[in-house]
Amino acid sequence: MPISQDLLRVYETGETTVVGFGEAEMPDGLDIAQMRDEIVDMLRQNKSQAIAINLGGVNHVPSAMLGLFASIRQAGFAVHLHNPSRNVRSLLEVTRLDRKSTRLNSSHA
């Protein structure tokens, strides 16, 4: 089974594909290259221009996952990160993933 199907839940496809992690924490040791390829293929198949990732319920983001967000952006897709916890928001700000073509939206001000 593809990695992204074990971890990600796809809520909507189209110009913007909306995905989330449910209540699952992001595990360390993911095959990020495979996950990136699966996500990019999904975005291309759906003719999406952006991916919206709901981070609600996620309190820890492994460094490899940060690389995943950046590599999706480098593949030519806008990345919108929604509902990060305060810890995740701080990490995104430190790594500057809250800038450029990554949009960060949160109710955790």
N, CA and C atoms as a LAMMPS dump frame, in Angstrom:
ITEM: TIMESTEP
0
ITEM: NUMBER OF ATOMS
327
ITEM: BOX BOUNDS ff ff ff
-5.0000000000000000e+02 5.0000000000000000e+02
-5.0000000000000000e+02 5.0000000000000000e+02
-5.0000000000000000e+02 5.0000000000000000e+02
ITEM: ATOMS id mol type element x y z
1 1 1 N 0.84 -1.177 0
2 1 2 C 0 0 0
3 1 3 C 0.887 1.243 0
4 2 1 N 0.527 2.244 -0.783
5 2 2 C 1.338 3.462 -0.807
6 2 3 C 1.404 4.127 0.565
7 3 1 N 2.542 4.734 0.829
8 3 2 C 2.769 5.395 2.107
9 3 3 C 1.727 6.47 2.358
10 4 1 N 1.454 7.294 1.361
11 4 2 C 0.558 8.42 1.578
12 4 3 C -0.846 7.965 1.959
13 5 1 N -1.293 6.783 1.495
14 5 2 C -2.619 6.299 1.86
15 5 3 C -2.661 5.831 3.307
16 6 1 N -1.542 5.374 3.844
17 6 2 C -1.483 4.966 5.239
18 6 3 C -1.52 6.165 6.18
19 7 1 N -1.007 7.293 5.743
20 7 2 C -0.834 8.445 6.606
21 7 3 C -1.801 9.584 6.289
22 8 1 N -1.975 9.883 5.02
23 8 2 C -2.796 11.019 4.6
24 8 3 C -4.223 10.609 4.297
25 9 1 N -5.126 11.52 4.596
26 9 2 C -6.515 11.361 4.184
27 9 3 C -6.807 12.465 3.176
28 10 1 N -7.282 12.084 2.006
29 10 2 C -7.604 13.052 0.959
30 10 3 C -9.064 13.442 1.134
31 11 1 N -9.304 14.743 1.365
32 11 2 C -10.654 15.239 1.599
33 11 3 C -11.291 15.824 0.35
34 12 1 N -10.473 16.353 -0.535
35 12 2 C -11.01 17.016 -1.721
36 12 3 C -9.921 17.067 -2.779
37 13 1 N -10.313 16.922 -4.027
38 13 2 C -9.37 17.076 -5.125
39 13 3 C -9.908 18.14 -6.07
40 14 1 N -9.039 18.649 -6.886
41 14 2 C -9.407 19.702 -7.822
42 14 3 C -8.244 20.652 -7.956
43 15 1 N -8.535 21.922 -8.229
44 15 2 C -7.471 22.908 -8.377
45 15 3 C -6.581 22.926 -7.132
46 16 1 N -7.21 22.789 -5.967
47 16 2 C -6.472 22.608 -4.718
48 16 3 C -6.885 21.272 -4.13
49 17 1 N -5.918 20.417 -3.889
50 17 2 C -6.182 19.131 -3.244
51 17 3 C -6.003 19.325 -1.746
52 18 1 N -7.004 18.904 -0.977
53 18 2 C -7.002 19.08 0.469
54 18 3 C -6.736 17.733 1.13
55 19 1 N -5.693 17.691 1.962
56 19 2 C -5.335 16.46 2.67
57 19 3 C -5.133 16.769 4.146
58 20 1 N -5.177 15.716 4.948
59 20 2 C -4.932 15.874 6.378
60 20 3 C -4.364 14.598 6.95
61 21 1 N -3.949 14.683 8.167
62 21 2 C -3.361 13.543 8.859
63 21 3 C -4.323 12.945 9.871
64 22 1 N -5.574 13.395 9.882
65 22 2 C -6.514 12.919 10.884
66 22 3 C -5.971 13.264 12.25
67 23 1 N -6.053 12.364 13.155
68 23 2 C -5.509 12.573 14.493
69 23 3 C -4.147 11.911 14.642
70 24 1 N -3.602 11.406 13.548
71 24 2 C -2.33 10.677 13.607
72 24 3 C -1.151 11.634 13.741
73 25 1 N -0.174 11.207 14.487
74 25 2 C 1.096 11.918 14.533
75 25 3 C 1.928 11.464 13.339
76 26 1 N 2.793 12.321 12.881
77 26 2 C 3.661 11.976 11.779
78 26 3 C 4.817 11.139 12.305
79 27 1 N 4.949 9.914 11.838
80 27 2 C 6.028 9.071 12.348
81 27 3 C 7.39 9.478 11.794
82 28 1 N 8.413 9.226 12.578
83 28 2 C 9.782 9.412 12.092
84 28 3 C 10.1 8.262 11.144
85 29 1 N 11.082 8.436 10.303
86 29 2 C 11.556 7.346 9.453
87 29 3 C 10.711 7.066 8.234
88 30 1 N 9.916 8.029 7.786
89 30 2 C 9.134 7.822 6.565
90 30 3 C 10.04 7.848 5.341
91 31 1 N 9.634 7.166 4.294
92 31 2 C 10.327 7.263 3.013
93 31 3 C 9.773 8.507 2.315
94 32 1 N 10.393 9.631 2.604
95 32 2 C 9.892 10.919 2.136
96 32 3 C 9.936 11.02 0.62
97 33 1 N 10.961 10.471 -0.013
98 33 2 C 11.042 10.524 -1.482
99 33 3 C 9.851 9.804 -2.102
100 34 1 N 9.514 8.638 -1.575
101 34 2 C 8.367 7.904 -2.103
102 34 3 C 7.071 8.668 -1.839
103 35 1 N 6.944 9.22 -0.661
104 35 2 C 5.739 9.972 -0.32
105 35 3 C 5.598 11.194 -1.22
106 36 1 N 6.711 11.912 -1.447
107 36 2 C 6.688 13.075 -2.338
108 36 3 C 6.231 12.66 -3.725
109 37 1 N 6.807 11.568 -4.251
110 37 2 C 6.433 11.111 -5.587
111 37 3 C 4.948 10.769 -5.659
112 38 1 N 4.427 10.109 -4.619
113 38 2 C 3.008 9.756 -4.594
114 38 3 C 2.131 11.008 -4.56
115 39 1 N 2.512 11.978 -3.738
116 39 2 C 1.72 13.202 -3.631
117 39 3 C 1.782 14.002 -4.923
118 40 1 N 2.969 14.154 -5.49
119 40 2 C 3.106 14.907 -6.745
120 40 3 C 2.328 14.221 -7.866
121 41 1 N 2.385 12.887 -7.938
122 41 2 C 1.594 12.16 -8.939
123 41 3 C 0.105 12.419 -8.744
124 42 1 N -0.356 12.383 -7.488
125 42 2 C -1.764 12.64 -7.196
126 42 3 C -2.15 14.056 -7.627
127 43 1 N -1.299 15.034 -7.333
128 43 2 C -1.593 16.41 -7.716
129 43 3 C -1.669 16.555 -9.231
130 44 1 N -0.753 15.913 -9.924
131 44 2 C -0.769 15.986 -11.392
132 44 3 C -1.994 15.286 -11.97
133 45 1 N -2.351 14.121 -11.444
134 45 2 C -3.526 13.396 -11.934
135 45 3 C -4.806 14.208 -11.743
136 46 1 N -4.87 14.967 -10.65
137 46 2 C -6.056 15.775 -10.367
138 46 3 C -5.973 17.175 -10.959
139 47 1 N -4.902 17.43 -11.716
140 47 2 C -4.679 18.744 -12.321
141 47 3 C -4.722 19.861 -11.275
142 48 1 N -4.169 19.543 -10.111
143 48 2 C -4.126 20.511 -9.008
144 48 3 C -2.97 21.478 -9.199
145 49 1 N -3.164 22.675 -8.704
146 49 2 C -2.104 23.67 -8.695
147 49 3 C -1.54 23.86 -7.294
148 50 1 N -2.285 23.352 -6.304
149 50 2 C -1.881 23.555 -4.907
150 50 3 C -2.328 22.372 -4.065
151 51 1 N -1.664 22.231 -2.928
152 51 2 C -2.074 21.253 -1.932
153 51 3 C -2.294 22.009 -0.625
154 52 1 N -3.426 21.737 0.002
155 52 2 C -3.739 22.303 1.314
156 52 3 C -3.607 21.161 2.315
157 53 1 N -2.734 21.34 3.285
158 53 2 C -2.462 20.291 4.266
159 53 3 C -2.991 20.746 5.621
160 54 1 N -3.971 20.01 6.143
161 54 2 C -4.526 20.309 7.453
162 54 3 C -3.633 19.664 8.511
163 55 1 N -3 20.484 9.323
164 55 2 C -2.1 20.003 10.371
165 55 3 C -2.792 19.935 11.725
166 56 1 N -4.104 20.09 11.737
167 56 2 C -4.852 20.004 12.99
168 56 3 C -4.608 18.662 13.659
169 57 1 N -4.327 18.686 14.945
170 57 2 C -4.064 17.468 15.696
171 57 3 C -2.628 16.992 15.636
172 58 1 N -1.791 17.647 14.842
173 58 2 C -0.383 17.264 14.714
174 58 3 C 0.44 18.162 15.639
175 59 1 N 1.167 17.553 16.556
176 59 2 C 1.98 18.322 17.499
177 59 3 C 3.47 18.219 17.233
178 60 1 N 3.865 17.282 16.393
179 60 2 C 5.279 17.059 16.098
180 60 3 C 5.429 16.819 14.601
181 61 1 N 6.358 17.543 13.984
182 61 2 C 6.641 17.37 12.561
183 61 3 C 8.104 16.967 12.422
184 62 1 N 8.381 15.72 11.992
185 62 2 C 9.773 15.31 11.787
186 62 3 C 10.444 16.187 10.724
187 63 1 N 11.736 16.356 10.833
188 63 2 C 12.459 17.205 9.884
189 63 3 C 12.276 16.723 8.447
190 64 1 N 12.169 15.426 8.25
191 64 2 C 11.971 14.917 6.894
192 64 3 C 10.656 15.412 6.296
193 65 1 N 9.645 15.581 7.138
194 65 2 C 8.354 16.07 6.657
195 65 3 C 8.469 17.526 6.208
196 66 1 N 9.31 18.304 6.886
197 66 2 C 9.555 19.68 6.449
198 66 3 C 10.166 19.673 5.049
199 67 1 N 11.087 18.735 4.823
200 67 2 C 11.666 18.582 3.494
201 67 3 C 10.618 18.202 2.462
202 68 1 N 9.644 17.396 2.869
203 68 2 C 8.559 17.016 1.972
204 68 3 C 7.78 18.246 1.528
205 69 1 N 7.421 19.111 2.477
206 69 2 C 6.677 20.325 2.131
207 69 3 C 7.475 21.171 1.139
208 70 1 N 8.768 21.328 1.396
209 70 2 C 9.623 22.13 0.517
210 70 3 C 9.757 21.484 -0.859
211 71 1 N 9.878 20.168 -0.919
212 71 2 C 10.056 19.512 -2.223
213 71 3 C 8.778 19.539 -3.052
214 72 1 N 7.621 19.51 -2.409
215 72 2 C 6.367 19.653 -3.159
216 72 3 C 6.314 21.046 -3.781
217 73 1 N 6.729 22.036 -3.014
218 73 2 C 6.778 23.406 -3.526
219 73 3 C 7.761 23.506 -4.695
220 74 1 N 8.922 22.837 -4.563
221 74 2 C 9.921 22.871 -5.634
222 74 3 C 9.434 22.159 -6.893
223 75 1 N 8.479 21.237 -6.737
224 75 2 C 7.917 20.537 -7.893
225 75 3 C 6.912 21.421 -8.645
226 76 1 N 6.674 22.626 -8.136
227 76 2 C 5.83 23.577 -8.844
228 76 3 C 4.425 23.743 -8.29
229 77 1 N 4.175 23.223 -7.1
230 77 2 C 2.847 23.32 -6.506
231 77 3 C 2.884 24.261 -5.31
232 78 1 N 1.839 25.062 -5.16
233 78 2 C 1.716 25.883 -3.96
234 78 3 C 1.368 24.959 -2.799
235 79 1 N 1.898 25.274 -1.627
236 79 2 C 1.642 24.479 -0.43
237 79 3 C 0.988 25.393 0.601
238 80 1 N -0.198 24.993 1.057
239 80 2 C -0.934 25.757 2.063
240 80 3 C -1.045 24.885 3.31
241 81 1 N -0.5 25.36 4.408
242 81 2 C -0.507 24.613 5.663
243 81 3 C -1.535 25.247 6.596
244 82 1 N -2.488 24.446 7.045
245 82 2 C -3.591 24.958 7.846
246 82 3 C -3.592 24.342 9.25
247 83 1 N -4.001 25.13 10.215
248 83 2 C -4.236 24.701 11.595
249 83 3 C -3.031 24.086 12.307
250 84 1 N -1.843 24.66 12.149
251 84 2 C -0.72 24.094 12.898
252 84 3 C -0.844 24.426 14.382
253 85 1 N -0.37 23.536 15.223
254 85 2 C -0.294 23.828 16.651
255 85 3 C 0.747 24.94 16.85
256 86 1 N 0.803 25.485 18.032
257 86 2 C 1.8 26.532 18.304
258 86 3 C 3.219 26.001 18.089
259 87 1 N 3.471 24.766 18.53
260 87 2 C 4.805 24.174 18.351
261 87 3 C 5.154 24.041 16.875
262 88 1 N 4.214 23.545 16.089
263 88 2 C 4.455 23.357 14.659
264 88 3 C 4.609 24.707 13.977
265 89 1 N 3.775 25.673 14.344
266 89 2 C 3.876 27.019 13.758
267 89 3 C 5.26 27.608 14.025
268 90 1 N 5.755 27.475 15.248
269 90 2 C 7.087 27.994 15.588
270 90 3 C 8.159 27.334 14.732
271 91 1 N 8.064 26.031 14.564
272 91 2 C 9.03 25.308 13.745
273 91 3 C 8.977 25.776 12.289
274 92 1 N 7.78 25.98 11.766
275 92 2 C 7.635 26.454 10.385
276 92 3 C 8.209 27.859 10.228
277 93 1 N 8.05 28.69 11.234
278 93 2 C 8.609 30.041 11.174
279 93 3 C 10.136 30.012 11.234
280 94 1 N 10.698 29.174 12.103
281 94 2 C 12.157 29.067 12.234
282 94 3 C 12.774 28.568 10.933
283 95 1 N 12.127 27.608 10.287
284 95 2 C 12.655 27.04 9.047
285 95 3 C 12.254 27.855 7.817
286 96 1 N 11.481 28.909 8.047
287 96 2 C 11.007 29.805 6.988
288 96 3 C 10.068 29.113 6
289 97 1 N 9.496 28.013 6.4
290 97 2 C 8.505 27.355 5.543
291 97 3 C 7.158 28.067 5.606
292 98 1 N 7.066 29.104 6.416
293 98 2 C 5.849 29.899 6.48
294 98 3 C 5.889 31.045 5.47
295 99 1 N 6.893 31.062 4.617
296 99 2 C 7.091 32.15 3.652
297 99 3 C 7.065 31.625 2.236
298 100 1 N 7.4 32.507 1.304
299 100 2 C 7.464 32.194 -0.119
300 100 3 C 6.122 31.672 -0.598
301 101 1 N 6.106 30.551 -1.331
302 101 2 C 4.847 30.076 -1.882
303 101 3 C 4.116 29.138 -0.92
304 102 1 N 4.615 29.045 0.308
305 102 2 C 3.896 28.277 1.323
306 102 3 C 3.038 29.246 2.107
307 103 1 N 1.749 28.98 2.152
308 103 2 C 0.843 29.832 2.897
309 103 3 C 0.49 29.126 4.195
310 104 1 N 0.563 29.861 5.278
311 104 2 C 0.293 29.299 6.595
312 104 3 C -0.953 29.959 7.155
313 105 1 N -1.974 29.165 7.425
314 105 2 C -3.225 29.665 7.985
315 105 3 C -3.487 28.944 9.289
316 106 1 N -3.92 29.717 10.279
317 106 2 C -4.117 29.091 11.573
318 106 3 C -5.112 29.864 12.407
319 107 1 N -5.815 29.108 13.232
320 107 2 C -6.643 29.744 14.238
321 107 3 C -5.866 29.877 15.541
322 108 1 N -4.632 29.381 15.568
323 108 2 C -3.764 29.464 16.752
324 108 3 C -2.899 30.701 16.656
325 109 1 N -3.445 31.854 16.92
326 109 2 C -2.692 33.107 16.778
327 109 3 C -1.73 33.322 17.913
